[in-house]
């Protein structure tokens, strides 16, 4: 679960946030607020997992709460925008650090495509093989982050981390709007906690283990993210953090020299691989669920006879990410990933209102804890509002790229009706 959150964002996005808000208090406050939103989402998804511990996670929640067509559009955008696009960008990020470290004479998209291909093959070998690689990479990336935090904490603080002086000319609603804009890169870095729900149907005791994984995992990431930003602000200062596009590397260079910079570059490369491995392990379960509902190609719903994993779905996900990485369009895709993802985060949270009426949370689906897992209505509404405000901010910030994502979403509507027509025609012919 933590591997689905921690990718390259925490190493890059502190710089983006510092460019938007200009005091240590607002920088750390934005990361704390983003953590609270992610934690609220984890509580919401934990209750959803208790109510519907099924393969497909978010897809299954939307299908049962609203309509199969809405769920199909979610899966459609997950494949063409959110997951494949994000994976392509992260793969190329890995490639750039790999090329910098090794000096290999290949284009970054080639190295990224190779990494995606290898991880696709590993995850097609089975859940155990994929999860073993994922666990190993997760341990290595946490060690890299721990090294960054330790280096910064043991260094003499160079800058004040509690400075709250506002930027000249920015106050009131201007400061509030700026803070809201800072949440866009923050929530992008926190994104990914929802993917653990995709494999609920393959977990042992999902009603107990999935909520536990969601809550513990998000709290662990909040602690790591706040610690990293505290170190960055302490060593670089707010202005220095805004001035460098590679804050983690700059912190390690200042504290440990060029060897430290090389060490964190290796850690970032490992972190991106871990994110890609987790994406390969989880998201294809959504396409499997779509095919099982006869809204996608039948082959995607087939399990490999030996490994018992949806190998075709995993291969499709990997192929899509490789195509996007090779096309060079990943920079534009990143702009609309946040807007589309946030729309469906809010929509999924709204599923709780419908699912509670059909199957109230009871001690039976509370994971055997003896207490019902039920999230406050206020938290649900605040979470929905926060996610949709972030989506609006992303569209306002990059309207052209965001509208491309919206166009792909809308294009899923006729595709859904095509599959419905195809299924109805097939059923008529069989009679």
FENWOWO-V36886 format. One record per residue. N is the residue number from 0. PHI is phi in whole degrees, -180 to 180 (NA if undefined). PSI is psi in whole degrees, 0 to 359 (NA if undefined). Layout:
# FENWOWO-V36886
n:N phi:PHI psi:PSI
n:N phi:PHI psi:PSI
This chain:
# FENWOWO-V36886
n:0 phi:NA psi:316
n:1 phi:-65 psi:327
n:2 phi:-65 psi:334
n:3 phi:-76 psi:343
n:4 phi:-97 psi:309
n:5 phi:-80 psi:107
n:6 phi:-125 psi:241
n:7 phi:-100 psi:349
n:8 phi:-60 psi:316
n:9 phi:-67 psi:337
n:10 phi:-87 psi:339
n:11 phi:-111 psi:318
n:12 phi:-71 psi:339
n:13 phi:-56 psi:325
n:14 phi:-64 psi:317
n:15 phi:-64 psi:317
n:16 phi:-64 psi:317
n:17 phi:-65 psi:332
n:18 phi:-69 psi:331
n:19 phi:-88 psi:310
n:20 phi:-109 psi:146
n:21 phi:-121 psi:15
n:22 phi:-126 psi:150
n:23 phi:-56 psi:321
n:24 phi:-63 psi:317
n:25 phi:-71 psi:325
n:26 phi:-62 psi:307
n:27 phi:-67 psi:325
n:28 phi:-64 psi:322
n:29 phi:-65 psi:319
n:30 phi:-71 psi:327
n:31 phi:-69 psi:317
n:32 phi:-64 psi:318
n:33 phi:-61 psi:322
n:34 phi:-65 psi:321
n:35 phi:-66 psi:321
n:36 phi:-64 psi:316
n:37 phi:-63 psi:322
n:38 phi:-67 psi:319
n:39 phi:-61 psi:318
n:40 phi:-62 psi:322
n:41 phi:-64 psi:319
n:42 phi:-62 psi:317
n:43 phi:-63 psi:313
n:44 phi:-69 psi:332
n:45 phi:-65 psi:318
n:46 phi:-68 psi:320
n:47 phi:-60 psi:320
n:48 phi:-65 psi:325
n:49 phi:-69 psi:326
n:50 phi:-78 psi:322
n:51 phi:-137 psi:75
n:52 phi:-79 psi:71
n:53 phi:-122 psi:160
n:54 phi:-63 psi:136
n:55 phi:107 psi:340
n:56 phi:51 psi:247
n:57 phi:-54 psi:320
n:58 phi:-60 psi:314
n:59 phi:-67 psi:322
n:60 phi:-62 psi:312
n:61 phi:-66 psi:320
n:62 phi:-61 psi:314
n:63 phi:-81 psi:332
n:64 phi:-83 psi:324
n:65 phi:-118 psi:280
n:66 phi:-163 psi:145
n:67 phi:-57 psi:329
n:68 phi:-65 psi:320
n:69 phi:-66 psi:319
n:70 phi:-64 psi:320
n:71 phi:-61 psi:316
n:72 phi:-64 psi:324
n:73 phi:-61 psi:310
n:74 phi:-63 psi:323
n:75 phi:-61 psi:312
n:76 phi:-73 psi:330
n:77 phi:-61 psi:317
n:78 phi:-72 psi:316
n:79 phi:-95 psi:342
n:80 phi:-125 psi:293
n:81 phi:-69 psi:300
n:82 phi:-78 psi:308
n:83 phi:-65 psi:319
n:84 phi:-65 psi:314
n:85 phi:-62 psi:319
n:86 phi:-64 psi:320
n:87 phi:-62 psi:315
n:88 phi:-65 psi:317
n:89 phi:-67 psi:323
n:90 phi:-63 psi:320
n:91 phi:-71 psi:327
n:92 phi:-61 psi:315
n:93 phi:-58 psi:315
n:94 phi:-61 psi:320
n:95 phi:-65 psi:318
n:96 phi:-70 psi:322
n:97 phi:-63 psi:316
n:98 phi:-66 psi:320
n:99 phi:-64 psi:322
n:100 phi:-76 psi:323
n:101 phi:-102 psi:338
n:102 phi:72 psi:16
n:103 phi:-64 psi:138
n:104 phi:-90 psi:64
n:105 phi:-132 psi:154
n:106 phi:-66 psi:150
n:107 phi:-63 psi:325
n:108 phi:-68 psi:331
n:109 phi:-68 psi:313
n:110 phi:-62 psi:317
n:111 phi:-62 psi:319
n:112 phi:-65 psi:321
n:113 phi:-63 psi:316
n:114 phi:-62 psi:316
n:115 phi:-63 psi:319
n:116 phi:-64 psi:316
n:117 phi:-64 psi:315
n:118 phi:-67 psi:328
n:119 phi:-62 psi:314
n:120 phi:-62 psi:317
n:121 phi:-60 psi:315
n:122 phi:-74 psi:337
n:123 phi:-71 psi:342
n:124 phi:-75 psi:347
n:125 phi:138 psi:162
n:126 phi:-62 psi:320
n:127 phi:-65 psi:317
n:128 phi:-63 psi:314
n:129 phi:-66 psi:317
n:130 phi:-71 psi:329
n:131 phi:-65 psi:313
n:132 phi:-62 psi:316
n:133 phi:-61 psi:316
n:134 phi:-64 psi:318
n:135 phi:-63 psi:315
n:136 phi:-67 psi:326
n:137 phi:-64 psi:318
n:138 phi:-62 psi:317
n:139 phi:-66 psi:320
n:140 phi:-71 psi:326
n:141 phi:-66 psi:323
n:142 phi:-63 psi:320
n:143 phi:-64 psi:316
n:144 phi:-66 psi:320
n:145 phi:-62 psi:321
n:146 phi:-63 psi:319
n:147 phi:-63 psi:315
n:148 phi:-64 psi:315
n:149 phi:-62 psi:317
n:150 phi:-61 psi:318
n:151 phi:-71 psi:322
n:152 phi:-72 psi:325
n:153 phi:-82 psi:346
n:154 phi:-77 psi:152
n:155 phi:-68 psi:128
n:156 phi:-58 psi:133
n:157 phi:-103 psi:343
n:158 phi:-141 psi:156
n:159 phi:-75 psi:128
n:160 phi:-101 psi:2
n:161 phi:-118 psi:15
n:162 phi:-66 psi:123
n:163 phi:-116 psi:10
n:164 phi:-63 psi:126
n:165 phi:-72 psi:157
n:166 phi:-68 psi:137
n:167 phi:-53 psi:130
n:168 phi:87 psi:356
n:169 phi:-115 psi:116
n:170 phi:-156 psi:169
n:171 phi:56 psi:230
n:172 phi:-64 psi:331
n:173 phi:-63 psi:315
n:174 phi:-65 psi:320
n:175 phi:-64 psi:317
n:176 phi:-65 psi:321
n:177 phi:-65 psi:319
n:178 phi:-64 psi:320
n:179 phi:-63 psi:321
n:180 phi:-65 psi:326
n:181 phi:-68 psi:336
n:182 phi:-71 psi:340
n:183 phi:-62 psi:304
n:184 phi:-67 psi:332
n:185 phi:-66 psi:311
n:186 phi:-69 psi:332
n:187 phi:-63 psi:318
n:188 phi:-68 psi:327
n:189 phi:-82 psi:346
n:190 phi:-64 psi:151
n:191 phi:120 psi:345
n:192 phi:-65 psi:335
n:193 phi:-72 psi:341
n:194 phi:-69 psi:340
n:195 phi:-62 psi:332
n:196 phi:-71 psi:342
n:197 phi:-64 psi:330
n:198 phi:-103 psi:21
n:199 phi:-56 psi:321
n:200 phi:-68 psi:347
n:201 phi:-107 psi:4
n:202 phi:-91 psi:153
n:203 phi:-79 psi:130
n:204 phi:48 psi:61
n:205 phi:-62 psi:330
n:206 phi:-65 psi:333
n:207 phi:-97 psi:314
n:208 phi:-79 psi:326
n:209 phi:-70 psi:311
n:210 phi:-58 psi:321
n:211 phi:-63 psi:316
n:212 phi:-64 psi:318
n:213 phi:-60 psi:310
n:214 phi:-71 psi:312
n:215 phi:-65 psi:319
n:216 phi:-64 psi:314
n:217 phi:-66 psi:318
n:218 phi:-61 psi:318
n:219 phi:-62 psi:319
n:220 phi:-68 psi:321
n:221 phi:-58 psi:315
n:222 phi:-61 psi:314
n:223 phi:-63 psi:314
n:224 phi:-65 psi:316
n:225 phi:-65 psi:323
n:226 phi:-66 psi:317
n:227 phi:-61 psi:315
n:228 phi:-69 psi:325
n:229 phi:-61 psi:317
n:230 phi:-65 psi:315
n:231 phi:-61 psi:316
n:232 phi:-68 psi:320
n:233 phi:-65 psi:316
n:234 phi:-83 psi:319
n:235 phi:-99 psi:334
n:236 phi:79 psi:164
n:237 phi:-63 psi:316
n:238 phi:-68 psi:318
n:239 phi:-66 psi:324
n:240 phi:-66 psi:321
n:241 phi:-70 psi:336
n:242 phi:-85 psi:342
n:243 phi:-111 psi:135
n:244 phi:-86 psi:352
n:245 phi:-127 psi:70
n:246 phi:-61 psi:321
n:247 phi:-63 psi:315
n:248 phi:-64 psi:322
n:249 phi:-68 psi:320
n:250 phi:-61 psi:312
n:251 phi:-66 psi:327
n:252 phi:-67 psi:318
n:253 phi:-69 psi:326
n:254 phi:-87 psi:316
n:255 phi:-120 psi:1
n:256 phi:85 psi:195
n:257 phi:-63 psi:329
n:258 phi:-64 psi:321
n:259 phi:-65 psi:321
n:260 phi:-63 psi:318
n:261 phi:-65 psi:320
n:262 phi:-63 psi:317
n:263 phi:-73 psi:331
n:264 phi:-63 psi:320
n:265 phi:-63 psi:318
n:266 phi:-63 psi:320
n:267 phi:-66 psi:319
n:268 phi:-61 psi:317
n:269 phi:-65 psi:320
n:270 phi:-61 psi:317
n:271 phi:-67 psi:323
n:272 phi:-63 psi:319
n:273 phi:-62 psi:319
n:274 phi:-63 psi:315
n:275 phi:-63 psi:321
n:276 phi:-63 psi:318
n:277 phi:-66 psi:322
n:278 phi:-65 psi:319
n:279 phi:-63 psi:328
n:280 phi:-78 psi:330
n:281 phi:-109 psi:306
n:282 phi:-58 psi:323
n:283 phi:-59 psi:342
n:284 phi:-65 psi:335
n:285 phi:-68 psi:315
n:286 phi:-66 psi:326
n:287 phi:-60 psi:314
n:288 phi:-65 psi:322
n:289 phi:-62 psi:315
n:290 phi:-66 psi:324
n:291 phi:-66 psi:334
n:292 phi:-86 psi:7
n:293 phi:63 psi:33
n:294 phi:-114 psi:15
n:295 phi:-157 psi:177
n:296 phi:-60 psi:138
n:297 phi:-58 psi:324
n:298 phi:-61 psi:333
n:299 phi:-69 psi:336
n:300 phi:-90 psi:359
n:301 phi:-83 psi:138
n:302 phi:-95 psi:141
n:303 phi:-63 psi:134
n:304 phi:-62 psi:334
n:305 phi:-98 psi:311
n:306 phi:-85 psi:341
n:307 phi:61 psi:35
n:308 phi:-119 psi:156
n:309 phi:-76 psi:76
n:310 phi:-60 psi:321
n:311 phi:-65 psi:321
n:312 phi:-66 psi:319
n:313 phi:-64 psi:318
n:314 phi:-65 psi:321
n:315 phi:-62 psi:315
n:316 phi:-60 psi:313
n:317 phi:-63 psi:318
n:318 phi:-63 psi:317
n:319 phi:-61 psi:317
n:320 phi:-67 psi:322
n:321 phi:-64 psi:317
n:322 phi:-61 psi:316
n:323 phi:-67 psi:320
n:324 phi:-62 psi:319
n:325 phi:-72 psi:333
n:326 phi:-76 psi:340
n:327 phi:79 psi:10
n:328 phi:-92 psi:6
n:329 phi:-64 psi:330
n:330 phi:-63 psi:316
n:331 phi:-69 psi:324
n:332 phi:-64 psi:324
n:333 phi:-59 psi:328
n:334 phi:-65 psi:324
n:335 phi:-103 psi:357
n:336 phi:-60 psi:314
n:337 phi:-64 psi:316
n:338 phi:-64 psi:314
n:339 phi:-69 psi:318
n:340 phi:-61 psi:316
n:341 phi:-67 psi:325
n:342 phi:-58 psi:314
n:343 phi:-78 psi:335
n:344 phi:-60 psi:310
n:345 phi:-63 psi:319
n:346 phi:-64 psi:320
n:347 phi:-66 psi:321
n:348 phi:-62 psi:323
n:349 phi:-66 psi:341
n:350 phi:-59 psi:331
n:351 phi:-58 psi:322
n:352 phi:-62 psi:320
n:353 phi:-76 psi:317
n:354 phi:-70 psi:329
n:355 phi:-63 psi:322
n:356 phi:-67 psi:326
n:357 phi:-83 psi:327
n:358 phi:-149 psi:85
n:359 phi:-56 psi:146
n:360 phi:-66 psi:131
n:361 phi:-129 psi:176
n:362 phi:-62 psi:332
n:363 phi:-65 psi:320
n:364 phi:-100 psi:18
n:365 phi:-92 psi:15
n:366 phi:80 psi:20
n:367 phi:75 psi:12
n:368 phi:-80 psi:347
n:369 phi:84 psi:358
n:370 phi:-128 psi:140
n:371 phi:-73 psi:135
n:372 phi:-92 psi:105
n:373 phi:-140 psi:122
n:374 phi:-87 psi:142
n:375 phi:-61 psi:142
n:376 phi:-60 psi:324
n:377 phi:-61 psi:316
n:378 phi:-64 psi:319
n:379 phi:-62 psi:314
n:380 phi:-65 psi:317
n:381 phi:-63 psi:321
n:382 phi:-65 psi:314
n:383 phi:-60 psi:314
n:384 phi:-62 psi:317
n:385 phi:-63 psi:315
n:386 phi:-66 psi:318
n:387 phi:-72 psi:330
n:388 phi:-68 psi:323
n:389 phi:-66 psi:319
n:390 phi:-61 psi:317
n:391 phi:-64 psi:320
n:392 phi:-64 psi:319
n:393 phi:-65 psi:319
n:394 phi:-67 psi:320
n:395 phi:-65 psi:321
n:396 phi:-71 psi:319
n:397 phi:-136 psi:74
n:398 phi:-62 psi:320
n:399 phi:-63 psi:307
n:400 phi:-67 psi:323
n:401 phi:-66 psi:321
n:402 phi:-69 psi:334
n:403 phi:-62 psi:317
n:404 phi:-63 psi:318
n:405 phi:-63 psi:321
n:406 phi:-63 psi:319
n:407 phi:-64 psi:320
n:408 phi:-60 psi:311
n:409 phi:-64 psi:325
n:410 phi:-63 psi:338
n:411 phi:-69 psi:340
n:412 phi:-64 psi:306
n:413 phi:-65 psi:330
n:414 phi:-65 psi:319
n:415 phi:-61 psi:314
n:416 phi:-66 psi:331
n:417 phi:-64 psi:316
n:418 phi:-67 psi:322
n:419 phi:-63 psi:315
n:420 phi:-62 psi:318
n:421 phi:-63 psi:318
n:422 phi:-68 psi:318
n:423 phi:-65 psi:320
n:424 phi:-65 psi:318
n:425 phi:-64 psi:322
n:426 phi:-68 psi:324
n:427 phi:-67 psi:317
n:428 phi:-65 psi:325
n:429 phi:-70 psi:333
n:430 phi:-80 psi:NA
